């Protein structure tokens, strides 16, 4: 999920002011690495998605996916959602 689209969803749910600034700072300028066994990848910029293993990640995903569900419903598109998956 695009962070810019996620921030738009936050605003649509009434999140603004200091909390919105804090969330934007939390999600931007982050990096990640992947480890497989003893091998570790180079650092890469985190440009989309939620922060794995965080408390805020599932909350952000629910807000984002709820917005998608409403958009699909408005266009009479049936969808089924479970955890972190969507079937259209």
trRosetta pair geometry for C-beta under 8 A, 3 or more apart (Angstrom, degrees):
i j d omega theta_ij theta_ji phi_ij phi_ji
1 5 6.3 -118 179 76 85 116
1 6 5.6 90 134 -60 118 106
1 48 5.8 175 74 -177 35 96
1 49 6.1 118 37 -87 72 32
1 50 7.2 26 44 -37 118 81
1 61 7.4 169 1 -114 149 68
1 64 5.0 10 -147 -173 159 159
2 5 4.0 80 72 10 104 107
2 6 6.6 -167 94 -10 54 83
2 48 5.3 -45 -94 -116 36 109
3 6 5.3 -52 -146 36 36 116
3 7 6.3 39 154 -22 68 101
3 27 5.0 162 -136 140 121 127
3 28 6.5 131 160 -77 160 78
3 47 7.0 -120 -4 172 114 46
3 48 6.2 -136 -26 -108 77 50
4 7 5.8 -50 -149 33 32 111
4 8 6.6 37 149 -21 62 102
5 8 5.4 -49 -151 32 36 116
5 9 6.6 40 148 -21 64 101
5 64 7.2 76 118 -135 99 105
6 9 5.5 -52 -153 33 35 114
6 10 6.6 41 148 -23 65 99
6 27 6.9 -147 88 -158 141 170
6 60 6.0 21 -161 -176 128 108
6 63 7.5 87 -155 92 78 111
6 64 5.4 -40 -109 -83 81 117
7 10 5.4 -44 -152 28 37 117
7 11 6.8 38 150 -18 64 100
7 20 7.2 87 -156 -165 90 97
7 23 7.3 157 -110 109 80 113
7 24 5.9 44 -110 -93 127 95
7 27 7.7 -156 -63 61 96 146
8 11 5.8 -54 -155 35 34 111
8 12 6.5 36 147 -21 65 106
9 12 5.4 -53 -148 35 35 115
9 13 6.5 24 155 -10 66 107
9 63 5.1 133 138 140 122 100
9 64 5.3 -179 20 -96 173 56
9 66 8.0 124 -164 63 124 87
9 67 4.7 -112 -120 -28 112 153
10 13 6.0 -67 -154 43 29 103
10 15 4.0 -65 176 64 89 128
10 20 5.9 144 128 -118 131 91
10 23 6.1 169 -120 95 162 159
10 63 6.6 49 -82 147 58 154
11 14 7.7 72 -178 -54 32 10
11 15 6.5 -87 -77 64 31 73
11 16 6.3 66 -124 -80 72 88
11 20 6.8 50 -78 -119 77 140
12 67 6.5 90 76 -105 150 123
13 63 5.8 -78 -22 -143 154 116
15 19 5.5 -103 -165 107 91 119
15 20 5.2 137 135 -76 86 88
15 23 6.9 26 151 2 138 152
16 19 7.1 57 67 57 23 95
16 20 5.0 -13 -135 -19 27 135
17 20 6.1 111 49 18 34 99
17 21 7.1 -65 138 -3 36 101
18 21 5.6 -55 -147 37 34 114
18 22 6.2 36 154 -22 67 106
19 22 5.6 -53 -148 35 31 113
19 23 6.4 30 154 -18 65 105
20 23 5.7 -53 -146 37 32 110
20 24 6.3 33 155 -19 65 105
21 24 5.8 -55 -149 36 29 111
21 25 6.4 27 154 -16 64 108
22 25 5.8 -58 -150 38 29 110
22 26 6.3 34 151 -24 64 107
23 26 5.5 -53 -147 33 32 116
23 27 6.4 15 161 -7 66 110
23 56 7.5 -171 -123 -174 90 143
23 60 7.8 154 -159 -95 118 115
24 27 6.3 -67 -145 44 28 99
24 28 5.9 5 166 -5 67 119
25 28 6.4 -65 -129 45 24 97
25 29 7.8 -24 -159 35 56 112
26 30 8.0 15 157 -55 45 127
26 51 7.5 -82 156 -25 99 143
26 56 6.8 6 143 79 154 163
27 30 6.8 -77 -173 -5 30 128
27 46 8.0 -119 -173 113 61 115
27 51 7.4 -130 -106 -37 69 104
27 60 7.7 137 -83 -127 130 159
30 45 7.5 106 81 -163 51 57
30 46 4.1 -30 93 45 100 126
30 51 7.1 -97 -168 -95 168 105
31 43 4.6 19 164 -176 137 105
31 44 6.3 154 -158 75 85 32
31 45 5.7 -54 -102 -101 78 37
31 46 6.0 -169 -105 -12 18 89
32 43 7.3 141 67 -150 24 64
32 44 6.0 -32 62 63 74 84
32 46 5.2 82 -15 -68 107 106
33 40 5.5 16 165 -177 129 97
33 41 5.2 178 -160 65 73 83
33 42 7.3 -141 -117 110 92 17
33 43 5.7 -51 -69 -94 94 56
33 44 7.4 136 -87 15 47 79
34 40 7.4 163 83 -153 42 52
34 41 4.4 36 47 7 84 128
35 39 6.9 158 -154 86 56 50
35 40 5.0 -19 -100 -101 81 77
35 41 7.6 -125 -67 5 39 78
36 39 5.2 -12 65 64 82 102
41 44 7.1 -21 128 -16 123 109
46 49 6.8 -94 -169 60 97 103
46 51 7.8 51 169 -93 161 73
49 52 8.0 -7 148 -43 121 84
50 54 7.2 -133 156 49 93 115
50 56 7.6 -155 -165 109 107 74
50 57 3.7 120 147 -148 121 83
50 58 7.5 138 140 -48 161 28
50 60 4.9 160 -112 76 118 123
50 61 5.3 -73 -27 -53 152 96
51 54 4.0 35 98 -4 110 139
51 56 6.7 39 44 70 117 96
51 57 4.8 -128 63 -73 64 108
52 57 6.5 98 -90 -114 19 166
53 57 7.2 75 45 5 27 150
54 57 4.3 116 61 -21 93 102
55 58 7.6 -60 -175 30 34 97
55 59 7.4 24 142 -6 64 116
56 59 5.4 -65 -157 45 47 116
56 60 5.8 48 150 -25 80 107
57 60 5.9 -58 -147 35 27 109
57 61 6.3 25 157 -18 64 107
58 61 5.5 -54 -145 37 33 113
58 62 6.3 36 156 -22 66 103
59 62 5.9 -54 -151 33 29 110
59 63 6.7 27 153 -16 63 105
60 63 5.9 -55 -152 36 32 110
60 64 6.3 30 153 -17 66 109
61 64 5.7 -58 -147 39 32 111
61 65 5.9 22 160 -13 69 111
61 84 6.5 -42 -176 -109 149 90
62 65 6.0 -58 -137 43 27 104
62 66 6.0 32 160 -25 63 108
63 66 5.9 -54 -145 32 25 112
63 67 6.8 27 155 -19 59 105
64 67 6.0 -60 -160 32 30 111
64 68 6.8 28 147 -16 65 106
65 68 5.3 -50 -150 36 40 115
65 69 6.3 45 150 -24 68 101
65 81 6.1 132 169 -153 126 147
65 86 7.0 -167 -143 -68 107 119
66 69 5.5 -48 -148 33 34 115
66 70 6.6 35 153 -18 64 102
67 70 5.9 -53 -151 35 32 110
67 71 6.5 32 151 -19 64 107
68 71 5.7 -57 -149 37 32 112
68 72 6.3 30 155 -17 67 106
68 79 7.9 -81 131 100 97 174
68 86 7.0 -54 120 -105 142 159
69 72 5.9 -55 -147 38 29 109
69 73 6.2 30 155 -20 64 110
69 79 6.3 -137 -120 71 73 132
69 81 6.4 -68 -83 -19 118 147
70 73 5.6 -56 -144 38 30 113
70 74 6.3 36 155 -25 64 105
71 74 5.8 -52 -150 30 30 114
71 75 7.0 9 156 -1 61 107
72 75 6.1 -73 -156 46 32 98
72 77 4.2 -90 -170 76 85 110
72 78 7.8 -147 150 -14 115 2
72 79 4.9 29 125 -15 161 130
72 88 6.8 -129 -134 -119 140 109
73 76 7.5 34 -173 -80 35 25
73 77 7.2 -96 -67 55 24 68
73 79 7.8 -92 -56 23 72 104
77 88 6.2 -4 164 -158 117 104
78 88 7.6 140 86 -155 53 54
79 86 5.8 -12 -174 -170 121 96
79 87 6.5 156 -159 80 66 51
79 88 5.0 -24 -103 -100 92 67
80 86 7.5 152 79 -158 47 49
80 87 4.6 -6 56 56 95 105
81 85 7.1 167 -150 88 54 54
81 86 5.2 -13 -102 -105 84 73
81 87 7.7 -162 -72 24 41 68
82 85 5.5 -10 66 60 78 98
